[in-house]
Amino acid sequence: MGPVKHTPLIETHRRLGARMTEFGGYLMPLNYAGIIEEHRAVRSAAGLFDLSHMGEFEVSGAGALALLERALTNSAARLADGQAQYTIMCAPDGGTIDDLIVYRRSADRYMLCVNAANISTDWSWLCEQNRGGAALRDVSEATALIAIQGPEAVEILSRVANFPIASVKRFRFADGEVAGVKCVAARTGYTGEDGFELFCDGHAGARLFEALIEAGAAAGVKPCGLGARDTLRMEAGLPLYGHELDRQTSPIEAGLGVFVKFGRDFIGENVLAAHRDGAARKRLIGLQTTDRRSIARQGYQLRMDNTGVGVVTSGTFAPTFDRPLAMGFVRPECPLRLGDKLGVVIRNRTVEAELTALPFYRRPA
């Protein structure tokens, strides 16, 4: 383990009174005013996140697409210029190395955004698989990533962008200036709300963050930390690496089969096909404790008829629903349907929980 890193916005976070925590090898804001207040700001107005701990790789050259088609479960060949795609990187045994987003700039030029804790692993794996001579460049340290999410996010950005940012469609991106800072503006996010993720030069990250706080003040924008990011993604049923995804879990088992395009001979395809066809070892479910108070946290055992049948992967108090929610894995043969009850072991007692549909939250149309 090396020294804890920090993003280019560290002084901004300190000035805003952030409570800091270590995550993915970085010192990051956990919250500012409080997780619940920040969560509700994103659902009702807008929230601003520093995601500069995330990794960015550039993949280019004649072998770029071939590398991505081999290394990733989704098909980058289906992308058009200016389009983004959620995808997963698997090992030969079907386990998940990472989940990420691919951005196509041109037919032979792509950017990948990967999880902070997996930057080194992902980079080594891609280099190992690079048999066609693609040019790889890790630009993580030189890049800042600022996300603005919520129903007011696009309107706020429209007032400070020098291009028609509101016309950029979901999972598309465009180049331009936002508040005078050159950005790649991608209409993506990890909260269940509309919004953008803005990639810019690391030295300009703090300036962009502070400009958006000022531009969105009247609309109710708030700086948000990792705490709210986690409660928001949980409500939206989005996986977090190390929880719903890891080296022992395939995308099929995690309910992400829609992001697996078969017939391309990608790494792990045979195992994922077997999981699709009935060999999966577990399946992902949504839960809510029926007492509306008890929180089922990661690692807690799930039981039916006094027998262990699974484990909780994520659990938290969900501010939008004013109750705890959780996700977990159960054995695929468990005869569970929506509304069925099972037990979750919390501090040596079994608490009743109800099987609930995922995602828990969908933003209003």
Contacts in CASP RR format, 6 or more apart in sequence:
PFRMAT RR
TARGET T0000
AUTHOR 0000-0000-0000
METHOD contacts of the structure
MODEL  1
MGPVKHTPLIETHRRLGARMTEFGGYLMPLNYAGIIEEHRAVRSAAGLFD
LSHMGEFEVSGAGALALLERALTNSAARLADGQAQYTIMCAPDGGTIDDL
IVYRRSADRYMLCVNAANISTDWSWLCEQNRGGAALRDVSEATALIAIQG
PEAVEILSRVANFPIASVKRFRFADGEVAGVKCVAARTGYTGEDGFELFC
DGHAGARLFEALIEAGAAAGVKPCGLGARDTLRMEAGLPLYGHELDRQTS
PIEAGLGVFVKFGRDFIGENVLAAHRDGAARKRLIGLQTTDRRSIARQGY
QLRMDNTGVGVVTSGTFAPTFDRPLAMGFVRPECPLRLGDKLGVVIRNRT
VEAELTALPFYRRPA
4 22 0 8 1.000
4 25 0 8 1.000
4 26 0 8 1.000
4 27 0 8 1.000
5 25 0 8 1.000
5 26 0 8 1.000
5 27 0 8 1.000
5 53 0 8 1.000
6 26 0 8 1.000
6 27 0 8 1.000
7 26 0 8 1.000
7 28 0 8 1.000
7 50 0 8 1.000
7 52 0 8 1.000
7 53 0 8 1.000
7 144 0 8 1.000
8 52 0 8 1.000
8 144 0 8 1.000
8 202 0 8 1.000
8 203 0 8 1.000
8 205 0 8 1.000
8 206 0 8 1.000
9 50 0 8 1.000
9 52 0 8 1.000
9 144 0 8 1.000
9 205 0 8 1.000
9 206 0 8 1.000
9 209 0 8 1.000
10 27 0 8 1.000
11 206 0 8 1.000
12 50 0 8 1.000
12 206 0 8 1.000
12 209 0 8 1.000
12 210 0 8 1.000
13 20 0 8 1.000
13 29 0 8 1.000
13 50 0 8 1.000
13 223 0 8 1.000
14 20 0 8 1.000
16 32 0 8 1.000
16 223 0 8 1.000
17 32 0 8 1.000
18 29 0 8 1.000
18 30 0 8 1.000
18 31 0 8 1.000
18 32 0 8 1.000
18 223 0 8 1.000
18 225 0 8 1.000
19 29 0 8 1.000
19 30 0 8 1.000
19 31 0 8 1.000
19 32 0 8 1.000
20 27 0 8 1.000
20 28 0 8 1.000
20 29 0 8 1.000
20 30 0 8 1.000
21 27 0 8 1.000
21 28 0 8 1.000
21 29 0 8 1.000
21 30 0 8 1.000
21 226 0 8 1.000
22 28 0 8 1.000
23 53 0 8 1.000
23 116 0 8 1.000
23 117 0 8 1.000
23 226 0 8 1.000
24 53 0 8 1.000
24 116 0 8 1.000
24 117 0 8 1.000
25 53 0 8 1.000
25 116 0 8 1.000
25 117 0 8 1.000
26 53 0 8 1.000
26 116 0 8 1.000
28 50 0 8 1.000
28 53 0 8 1.000
28 225 0 8 1.000
28 226 0 8 1.000
29 50 0 8 1.000
29 223 0 8 1.000
29 225 0 8 1.000
29 226 0 8 1.000
30 225 0 8 1.000
30 226 0 8 1.000
30 227 0 8 1.000
31 38 0 8 1.000
31 224 0 8 1.000
31 225 0 8 1.000
31 226 0 8 1.000
31 227 0 8 1.000
31 228 0 8 1.000
32 38 0 8 1.000
32 222 0 8 1.000
32 223 0 8 1.000
32 224 0 8 1.000
32 225 0 8 1.000
33 222 0 8 1.000
34 228 0 8 1.000
35 225 0 8 1.000
35 227 0 8 1.000
35 228 0 8 1.000
35 231 0 8 1.000
35 319 0 8 1.000
36 317 0 8 1.000
36 319 0 8 1.000
37 222 0 8 1.000
38 47 0 8 1.000
38 222 0 8 1.000
38 223 0 8 1.000
38 224 0 8 1.000
38 225 0 8 1.000
38 227 0 8 1.000
38 228 0 8 1.000
39 224 0 8 1.000
39 228 0 8 1.000
39 231 0 8 1.000
39 232 0 8 1.000
39 319 0 8 1.000
39 320 0 8 1.000
40 319 0 8 1.000
40 320 0 8 1.000
41 47 0 8 1.000
41 220 0 8 1.000
41 221 0 8 1.000
41 222 0 8 1.000
41 224 0 8 1.000
42 149 0 8 1.000
42 150 0 8 1.000
42 191 0 8 1.000
42 193 0 8 1.000
42 224 0 8 1.000
42 228 0 8 1.000
42 232 0 8 1.000
43 150 0 8 1.000
43 151 0 8 1.000
43 193 0 8 1.000
43 232 0 8 1.000
43 319 0 8 1.000
43 320 0 8 1.000
44 151 0 8 1.000
45 150 0 8 1.000
45 151 0 8 1.000
45 152 0 8 1.000
45 219 0 8 1.000
45 220 0 8 1.000
45 221 0 8 1.000
45 222 0 8 1.000
46 148 0 8 1.000
46 149 0 8 1.000
46 150 0 8 1.000
46 151 0 8 1.000
46 152 0 8 1.000
46 153 0 8 1.000
46 156 0 8 1.000
46 216 0 8 1.000
46 219 0 8 1.000
46 220 0 8 1.000
46 221 0 8 1.000
46 222 0 8 1.000
47 148 0 8 1.000
47 149 0 8 1.000
47 150 0 8 1.000
47 153 0 8 1.000
47 221 0 8 1.000
47 222 0 8 1.000
47 223 0 8 1.000
47 224 0 8 1.000
48 146 0 8 1.000
48 147 0 8 1.000
48 148 0 8 1.000
48 209 0 8 1.000
48 212 0 8 1.000
48 213 0 8 1.000
48 221 0 8 1.000
48 222 0 8 1.000
48 223 0 8 1.000
48 224 0 8 1.000
49 146 0 8 1.000
49 147 0 8 1.000
49 148 0 8 1.000
49 149 0 8 1.000
49 223 0 8 1.000
49 224 0 8 1.000
49 225 0 8 1.000
49 229 0 8 1.000
50 144 0 8 1.000
50 145 0 8 1.000
50 146 0 8 1.000
50 209 0 8 1.000
50 225 0 8 1.000
51 145 0 8 1.000
51 146 0 8 1.000
51 147 0 8 1.000
51 197 0 8 1.000
52 143 0 8 1.000
52 144 0 8 1.000
52 145 0 8 1.000
52 146 0 8 1.000
52 202 0 8 1.000
52 205 0 8 1.000
53 116 0 8 1.000
54 113 0 8 1.000
54 114 0 8 1.000
54 115 0 8 1.000
54 116 0 8 1.000
54 140 0 8 1.000
54 145 0 8 1.000
55 113 0 8 1.000
55 114 0 8 1.000
55 115 0 8 1.000
55 116 0 8 1.000
55 119 0 8 1.000
55 138 0 8 1.000
55 140 0 8 1.000
55 143 0 8 1.000
56 111 0 8 1.000
56 112 0 8 1.000
56 113 0 8 1.000
56 114 0 8 1.000
56 138 0 8 1.000
56 139 0 8 1.000
56 140 0 8 1.000
56 143 0 8 1.000
56 145 0 8 1.000
56 199 0 8 1.000
57 111 0 8 1.000
57 112 0 8 1.000
57 114 0 8 1.000
57 122 0 8 1.000
57 123 0 8 1.000
57 126 0 8 1.000
57 136 0 8 1.000
57 137 0 8 1.000
57 138 0 8 1.000
57 139 0 8 1.000
57 140 0 8 1.000
58 109 0 8 1.000
58 110 0 8 1.000
58 111 0 8 1.000
58 135 0 8 1.000
58 136 0 8 1.000
58 137 0 8 1.000
58 139 0 8 1.000
59 67 0 8 1.000
59 68 0 8 1.000
59 109 0 8 1.000
59 110 0 8 1.000
59 111 0 8 1.000
59 112 0 8 1.000
59 126 0 8 1.000
59 134 0 8 1.000
59 135 0 8 1.000
59 136 0 8 1.000
60 108 0 8 1.000
60 109 0 8 1.000
60 110 0 8 1.000
60 134 0 8 1.000
60 135 0 8 1.000
60 137 0 8 1.000
61 108 0 8 1.000
61 109 0 8 1.000
61 133 0 8 1.000
61 134 0 8 1.000
61 135 0 8 1.000
62 108 0 8 1.000
62 132 0 8 1.000
62 133 0 8 1.000
62 134 0 8 1.000
63 108 0 8 1.000
63 132 0 8 1.000
63 133 0 8 1.000
63 134 0 8 1.000
64 108 0 8 1.000
64 109 0 8 1.000
64 110 0 8 1.000
64 134 0 8 1.000
64 135 0 8 1.000
65 76 0 8 1.000
65 77 0 8 1.000
65 107 0 8 1.000
65 108 0 8 1.000
65 110 0 8 1.000
66 132 0 8 1.000
66 134 0 8 1.000
67 126 0 8 1.000
67 129 0 8 1.000
67 130 0 8 1.000
67 131 0 8 1.000
67 132 0 8 1.000
67 133 0 8 1.000
67 134 0 8 1.000
68 76 0 8 1.000
68 102 0 8 1.000
68 110 0 8 1.000
69 75 0 8 1.000
69 76 0 8 1.000
69 77 0 8 1.000
69 264 0 8 1.000
69 266 0 8 1.000
70 129 0 8 1.000
70 265 0 8 1.000
70 266 0 8 1.000
70 267 0 8 1.000
71 89 0 8 1.000
71 125 0 8 1.000
71 126 0 8 1.000
71 129 0 8 1.000
71 266 0 8 1.000
71 267 0 8 1.000
72 87 0 8 1.000
72 88 0 8 1.000
72 89 0 8 1.000
72 100 0 8 1.000
72 102 0 8 1.000
72 266 0 8 1.000
73 87 0 8 1.000
73 88 0 8 1.000
73 89 0 8 1.000
73 90 0 8 1.000
73 251 0 8 1.000
73 259 0 8 1.000
73 260 0 8 1.000
73 261 0 8 1.000
73 266 0 8 1.000
73 272 0 8 1.000
74 85 0 8 1.000
74 86 0 8 1.000
74 87 0 8 1.000
74 88 0 8 1.000
74 102 0 8 1.000
74 259 0 8 1.000
74 260 0 8 1.000
74 261 0 8 1.000
75 261 0 8 1.000
75 264 0 8 1.000
76 85 0 8 1.000
76 87 0 8 1.000
76 102 0 8 1.000
76 104 0 8 1.000
76 110 0 8 1.000
78 85 0 8 1.000
78 261 0 8 1.000
79 85 0 8 1.000
79 102 0 8 1.000
79 104 0 8 1.000
80 104 0 8 1.000
81 104 0 8 1.000
81 105 0 8 1.000
81 106 0 8 1.000
81 107 0 8 1.000
82 103 0 8 1.000
82 104 0 8 1.000
82 105 0 8 1.000
82 172 0 8 1.000
82 173 0 8 1.000
82 174 0 8 1.000
83 103 0 8 1.000
83 104 0 8 1.000
83 171 0 8 1.000
83 172 0 8 1.000
83 173 0 8 1.000
84 101 0 8 1.000
84 102 0 8 1.000
84 103 0 8 1.000
84 104 0 8 1.000
84 171 0 8 1.000
84 172 0 8 1.000
84 173 0 8 1.000
84 186 0 8 1.000
84 188 0 8 1.000
85 101 0 8 1.000
85 102 0 8 1.000
85 104 0 8 1.000
85 171 0 8 1.000
86 99 0 8 1.000
86 100 0 8 1.000
86 101 0 8 1.000
86 171 0 8 1.000
86 259 0 8 1.000
87 99 0 8 1.000
87 100 0 8 1.000
87 101 0 8 1.000
87 102 0 8 1.000
87 259 0 8 1.000
88 96 0 8 1.000
88 98 0 8 1.000
88 99 0 8 1.000
88 100 0 8 1.000
88 245 0 8 1.000
88 251 0 8 1.000
88 256 0 8 1.000
88 259 0 8 1.000
88 260 0 8 1.000
89 96 0 8 1.000
89 97 0 8 1.000
89 98 0 8 1.000
89 99 0 8 1.000
89 100 0 8 1.000
89 122 0 8 1.000
89 125 0 8 1.000
90 96 0 8 1.000
90 97 0 8 1.000
90 250 0 8 1.000
90 251 0 8 1.000
90 266 0 8 1.000
90 267 0 8 1.000
90 268 0 8 1.000
90 271 0 8 1.000
90 272 0 8 1.000
91 97 0 8 1.000
91 247 0 8 1.000
91 267 0 8 1.000
91 268 0 8 1.000
92 267 0 8 1.000
92 268 0 8 1.000
92 271 0 8 1.000
93 268 0 8 1.000
93 271 0 8 1.000
94 250 0 8 1.000
94 268 0 8 1.000
94 271 0 8 1.000
94 272 0 8 1.000
94 275 0 8 1.000
95 246 0 8 1.000
95 247 0 8 1.000
95 248 0 8 1.000
95 249 0 8 1.000
95 250 0 8 1.000
95 268 0 8 1.000
95 271 0 8 1.000
96 241 0 8 1.000
96 245 0 8 1.000
96 246 0 8 1.000
96 247 0 8 1.000
96 249 0 8 1.000
96 250 0 8 1.000
96 251 0 8 1.000
96 254 0 8 1.000
97 118 0 8 1.000
97 121 0 8 1.000
97 122 0 8 1.000
97 125 0 8 1.000
97 247 0 8 1.000
98 114 0 8 1.000
98 115 0 8 1.000
98 118 0 8 1.000
98 121 0 8 1.000
98 122 0 8 1.000
98 241 0 8 1.000
98 245 0 8 1.000
99 115 0 8 1.000
99 239 0 8 1.000
99 241 0 8 1.000
99 245 0 8 1.000
99 251 0 8 1.000
99 256 0 8 1.000
100 112 0 8 1.000
100 113 0 8 1.000
100 114 0 8 1.000
100 115 0 8 1.000
100 122 0 8 1.000
101 112 0 8 1.000
101 113 0 8 1.000
101 186 0 8 1.000
101 188 0 8 1.000
102 110 0 8 1.000
102 111 0 8 1.000
102 112 0 8 1.000
103 110 0 8 1.000
103 111 0 8 1.000
103 112 0 8 1.000
103 113 0 8 1.000
103 173 0 8 1.000
103 184 0 8 1.000
103 186 0 8 1.000
104 110 0 8 1.000
105 111 0 8 1.000
111 184 0 8 1.000
111 199 0 8 1.000
112 122 0 8 1.000
113 145 0 8 1.000
113 197 0 8 1.000
113 199 0 8 1.000
114 122 0 8 1.000
115 122 0 8 1.000
115 241 0 8 1.000
117 241 0 8 1.000
118 241 0 8 1.000
119 138 0 8 1.000
119 140 0 8 1.000
123 136 0 8 1.000
123 138 0 8 1.000
126 136 0 8 1.000
127 136 0 8 1.000
129 267 0 8 1.000
130 136 0 8 1.000
142 201 0 8 1.000
142 202 0 8 1.000
143 199 0 8 1.000
143 200 0 8 1.000
143 201 0 8 1.000
143 202 0 8 1.000
144 199 0 8 1.000
144 200 0 8 1.000
144 201 0 8 1.000
144 202 0 8 1.000
144 203 0 8 1.000
144 204 0 8 1.000
144 205 0 8 1.000
144 206 0 8 1.000
144 208 0 8 1.000
145 197 0 8 1.000
145 198 0 8 1.000
145 199 0 8 1.000
145 200 0 8 1.000
146 197 0 8 1.000
146 198 0 8 1.000
146 200 0 8 1.000
146 205 0 8 1.000
146 208 0 8 1.000
146 209 0 8 1.000
146 212 0 8 1.000
147 189 0 8 1.000
147 190 0 8 1.000
147 195 0 8 1.000
147 196 0 8 1.000
147 197 0 8 1.000
147 198 0 8 1.000
148 156 0 8 1.000
148 157 0 8 1.000
148 195 0 8 1.000
148 196 0 8 1.000
148 198 0 8 1.000
148 212 0 8 1.000
148 221 0 8 1.000
149 189 0 8 1.000
149 190 0 8 1.000
149 191 0 8 1.000
149 192 0 8 1.000
149 193 0 8 1.000
149 194 0 8 1.000
149 195 0 8 1.000
149 232 0 8 1.000
150 191 0 8 1.000
150 193 0 8 1.000
150 194 0 8 1.000
150 195 0 8 1.000
151 193 0 8 1.000
151 194 0 8 1.000
151 363 0 8 1.000
152 216 0 8 1.000
152 219 0 8 1.000
152 220 0 8 1.000
152 221 0 8 1.000
153 193 0 8 1.000
153 194 0 8 1.000
153 195 0 8 1.000
153 196 0 8 1.000
154 165 0 8 1.000
154 166 0 8 1.000
154 194 0 8 1.000
154 195 0 8 1.000
154 196 0 8 1.000
155 166 0 8 1.000
155 219 0 8 1.000
156 212 0 8 1.000
156 215 0 8 1.000
156 216 0 8 1.000
156 219 0 8 1.000
156 221 0 8 1.000
157 165 0 8 1.000
157 166 0 8 1.000
157 178 0 8 1.000
157 185 0 8 1.000
157 195 0 8 1.000
157 196 0 8 1.000
157 212 0 8 1.000
158 164 0 8 1.000
158 165 0 8 1.000
158 166 0 8 1.000
159 215 0 8 1.000
160 178 0 8 1.000
160 179 0 8 1.000
160 180 0 8 1.000
160 211 0 8 1.000
160 212 0 8 1.000
160 215 0 8 1.000
161 176 0 8 1.000
161 177 0 8 1.000
161 178 0 8 1.000
161 179 0 8 1.000
161 185 0 8 1.000
162 176 0 8 1.000
162 177 0 8 1.000
162 178 0 8 1.000
162 180 0 8 1.000
163 174 0 8 1.000
163 176 0 8 1.000
163 177 0 8 1.000
165 174 0 8 1.000
165 178 0 8 1.000
165 185 0 8 1.000
165 196 0 8 1.000
168 174 0 8 1.000
168 185 0 8 1.000
168 187 0 8 1.000
168 196 0 8 1.000
169 187 0 8 1.000
170 187 0 8 1.000
170 188 0 8 1.000
170 194 0 8 1.000
171 186 0 8 1.000
171 187 0 8 1.000
171 188 0 8 1.000
172 186 0 8 1.000
172 187 0 8 1.000
173 184 0 8 1.000
173 185 0 8 1.000
173 186 0 8 1.000
173 187 0 8 1.000
173 188 0 8 1.000
174 184 0 8 1.000
174 185 0 8 1.000
175 182 0 8 1.000
175 183 0 8 1.000
175 184 0 8 1.000
175 185 0 8 1.000
176 182 0 8 1.000
176 183 0 8 1.000
176 185 0 8 1.000
177 183 0 8 1.000
178 185 0 8 1.000
178 198 0 8 1.000
178 208 0 8 1.000
178 211 0 8 1.000
178 212 0 8 1.000
179 207 0 8 1.000
179 208 0 8 1.000
179 211 0 8 1.000
179 212 0 8 1.000
179 215 0 8 1.000
180 211 0 8 1.000
181 198 0 8 1.000
181 200 0 8 1.000
181 201 0 8 1.000
181 204 0 8 1.000
181 205 0 8 1.000
181 207 0 8 1.000
181 208 0 8 1.000
181 211 0 8 1.000
182 200 0 8 1.000
182 201 0 8 1.000
182 204 0 8 1.000
183 198 0 8 1.000
183 199 0 8 1.000
183 200 0 8 1.000
183 208 0 8 1.000
184 198 0 8 1.000
184 199 0 8 1.000
184 200 0 8 1.000
185 196 0 8 1.000
185 197 0 8 1.000
185 198 0 8 1.000
186 196 0 8 1.000
186 197 0 8 1.000
186 198 0 8 1.000
186 199 0 8 1.000
187 194 0 8 1.000
187 195 0 8 1.000
187 196 0 8 1.000
188 195 0 8 1.000
188 196 0 8 1.000
188 197 0 8 1.000
189 195 0 8 1.000
189 196 0 8 1.000
189 197 0 8 1.000
190 229 0 8 1.000
190 232 0 8 1.000
190 233 0 8 1.000
190 236 0 8 1.000
190 238 0 8 1.000
191 229 0 8 1.000
191 232 0 8 1.000
191 233 0 8 1.000
191 236 0 8 1.000
192 232 0 8 1.000
192 233 0 8 1.000
192 235 0 8 1.000
192 236 0 8 1.000
192 238 0 8 1.000
192 359 0 8 1.000
192 361 0 8 1.000
192 362 0 8 1.000
192 363 0 8 1.000
193 232 0 8 1.000
193 363 0 8 1.000
194 363 0 8 1.000
198 208 0 8 1.000
200 208 0 8 1.000
209 223 0 8 1.000
212 221 0 8 1.000
213 221 0 8 1.000
213 223 0 8 1.000
215 221 0 8 1.000
230 240 0 8 1.000
230 314 0 8 1.000
230 316 0 8 1.000
231 316 0 8 1.000
231 317 0 8 1.000
231 318 0 8 1.000
231 319 0 8 1.000
233 240 0 8 1.000
234 314 0 8 1.000
234 315 0 8 1.000
234 316 0 8 1.000
234 318 0 8 1.000
234 325 0 8 1.000
234 327 0 8 1.000
234 360 0 8 1.000
235 318 0 8 1.000
235 320 0 8 1.000
235 321 0 8 1.000
235 325 0 8 1.000
235 359 0 8 1.000
235 360 0 8 1.000
235 361 0 8 1.000
236 359 0 8 1.000
236 360 0 8 1.000
236 361 0 8 1.000
236 362 0 8 1.000
237 327 0 8 1.000
237 358 0 8 1.000
237 359 0 8 1.000
237 360 0 8 1.000
237 361 0 8 1.000
238 359 0 8 1.000
239 245 0 8 1.000
239 254 0 8 1.000
239 256 0 8 1.000
240 314 0 8 1.000
243 298 0 8 1.000
243 313 0 8 1.000
243 314 0 8 1.000
243 327 0 8 1.000
244 254 0 8 1.000
244 284 0 8 1.000
244 313 0 8 1.000
244 314 0 8 1.000
244 327 0 8 1.000
244 328 0 8 1.000
245 251 0 8 1.000
245 254 0 8 1.000
249 282 0 8 1.000
249 329 0 8 1.000
250 271 0 8 1.000
250 272 0 8 1.000
250 275 0 8 1.000
250 280 0 8 1.000
251 257 0 8 1.000
251 259 0 8 1.000
251 260 0 8 1.000
251 272 0 8 1.000
252 260 0 8 1.000
252 272 0 8 1.000
252 275 0 8 1.000
252 276 0 8 1.000
252 280 0 8 1.000
253 275 0 8 1.000
253 280 0 8 1.000
253 281 0 8 1.000
253 282 0 8 1.000
253 283 0 8 1.000
253 284 0 8 1.000
253 329 0 8 1.000
254 284 0 8 1.000
255 283 0 8 1.000
255 284 0 8 1.000
257 276 0 8 1.000
260 272 0 8 1.000
260 276 0 8 1.000
262 269 0 8 1.000
262 272 0 8 1.000
262 273 0 8 1.000
262 276 0 8 1.000
263 269 0 8 1.000
275 281 0 8 1.000
278 332 0 8 1.000
280 332 0 8 1.000
281 331 0 8 1.000
281 332 0 8 1.000
282 310 0 8 1.000
282 329 0 8 1.000
282 330 0 8 1.000
282 331 0 8 1.000
282 332 0 8 1.000
283 329 0 8 1.000
283 330 0 8 1.000
283 332 0 8 1.000
284 313 0 8 1.000
284 327 0 8 1.000
284 328 0 8 1.000
284 329 0 8 1.000
284 358 0 8 1.000
285 327 0 8 1.000
285 328 0 8 1.000
285 329 0 8 1.000
285 330 0 8 1.000
285 336 0 8 1.000
285 355 0 8 1.000
285 358 0 8 1.000
286 325 0 8 1.000
286 326 0 8 1.000
286 327 0 8 1.000
286 328 0 8 1.000
286 355 0 8 1.000
286 356 0 8 1.000
286 357 0 8 1.000
286 358 0 8 1.000
286 360 0 8 1.000
287 296 0 8 1.000
287 302 0 8 1.000
287 312 0 8 1.000
287 325 0 8 1.000
287 326 0 8 1.000
287 327 0 8 1.000
287 328 0 8 1.000
287 342 0 8 1.000
287 344 0 8 1.000
287 353 0 8 1.000
287 354 0 8 1.000
287 355 0 8 1.000
287 356 0 8 1.000
288 321 0 8 1.000
288 323 0 8 1.000
288 324 0 8 1.000
288 325 0 8 1.000
288 326 0 8 1.000
288 353 0 8 1.000
288 354 0 8 1.000
288 356 0 8 1.000
289 295 0 8 1.000
289 296 0 8 1.000
289 323 0 8 1.000
289 324 0 8 1.000
289 326 0 8 1.000
289 344 0 8 1.000
289 351 0 8 1.000
289 352 0 8 1.000
289 353 0 8 1.000
289 354 0 8 1.000
290 341 0 8 1.000
290 352 0 8 1.000
290 353 0 8 1.000
290 354 0 8 1.000
291 351 0 8 1.000
291 352 0 8 1.000
292 322 0 8 1.000
292 323 0 8 1.000
292 324 0 8 1.000
293 323 0 8 1.000
293 324 0 8 1.000
294 324 0 8 1.000
294 344 0 8 1.000
294 346 0 8 1.000
294 351 0 8 1.000
295 315 0 8 1.000
295 316 0 8 1.000
295 317 0 8 1.000
295 324 0 8 1.000
295 326 0 8 1.000
295 346 0 8 1.000
296 312 0 8 1.000
296 315 0 8 1.000
296 324 0 8 1.000
296 326 0 8 1.000
296 344 0 8 1.000
296 346 0 8 1.000
296 351 0 8 1.000
296 353 0 8 1.000
297 312 0 8 1.000
297 315 0 8 1.000
297 316 0 8 1.000
297 326 0 8 1.000
297 346 0 8 1.000
298 312 0 8 1.000
298 313 0 8 1.000
298 314 0 8 1.000
298 315 0 8 1.000
299 311 0 8 1.000
299 312 0 8 1.000
299 313 0 8 1.000
300 311 0 8 1.000
300 312 0 8 1.000
300 344 0 8 1.000
300 345 0 8 1.000
300 346 0 8 1.000
301 308 0 8 1.000
301 310 0 8 1.000
301 311 0 8 1.000
301 312 0 8 1.000
301 344 0 8 1.000
301 345 0 8 1.000
302 308 0 8 1.000
302 309 0 8 1.000
302 310 0 8 1.000
302 311 0 8 1.000
302 312 0 8 1.000
302 328 0 8 1.000
302 330 0 8 1.000
302 342 0 8 1.000
302 343 0 8 1.000
302 344 0 8 1.000
302 345 0 8 1.000
302 353 0 8 1.000
303 309 0 8 1.000
303 342 0 8 1.000
303 343 0 8 1.000
303 344 0 8 1.000
303 345 0 8 1.000
303 350 0 8 1.000
304 334 0 8 1.000
304 336 0 8 1.000
304 342 0 8 1.000
304 343 0 8 1.000
309 330 0 8 1.000
309 331 0 8 1.000
309 334 0 8 1.000
309 342 0 8 1.000
310 328 0 8 1.000
310 329 0 8 1.000
310 330 0 8 1.000
310 331 0 8 1.000
311 328 0 8 1.000
311 329 0 8 1.000
312 326 0 8 1.000
312 327 0 8 1.000
312 328 0 8 1.000
312 344 0 8 1.000
313 326 0 8 1.000
313 327 0 8 1.000
313 328 0 8 1.000
313 329 0 8 1.000
314 326 0 8 1.000
314 327 0 8 1.000
314 328 0 8 1.000
315 324 0 8 1.000
315 325 0 8 1.000
315 326 0 8 1.000
315 327 0 8 1.000
316 324 0 8 1.000
316 325 0 8 1.000
316 326 0 8 1.000
317 323 0 8 1.000
317 324 0 8 1.000
318 324 0 8 1.000
318 325 0 8 1.000
318 360 0 8 1.000
318 361 0 8 1.000
320 361 0 8 1.000
321 360 0 8 1.000
321 361 0 8 1.000
325 356 0 8 1.000
325 360 0 8 1.000
326 344 0 8 1.000
326 353 0 8 1.000
327 358 0 8 1.000
330 336 0 8 1.000
330 342 0 8 1.000
336 342 0 8 1.000
336 355 0 8 1.000
337 355 0 8 1.000
338 355 0 8 1.000
338 356 0 8 1.000
338 357 0 8 1.000
339 354 0 8 1.000
339 355 0 8 1.000
339 356 0 8 1.000
340 354 0 8 1.000
340 355 0 8 1.000
341 352 0 8 1.000
341 353 0 8 1.000
341 354 0 8 1.000
341 355 0 8 1.000
342 352 0 8 1.000
342 353 0 8 1.000
342 355 0 8 1.000
343 350 0 8 1.000
343 351 0 8 1.000
343 352 0 8 1.000
343 353 0 8 1.000
344 350 0 8 1.000
344 351 0 8 1.000
344 353 0 8 1.000
345 351 0 8 1.000
END
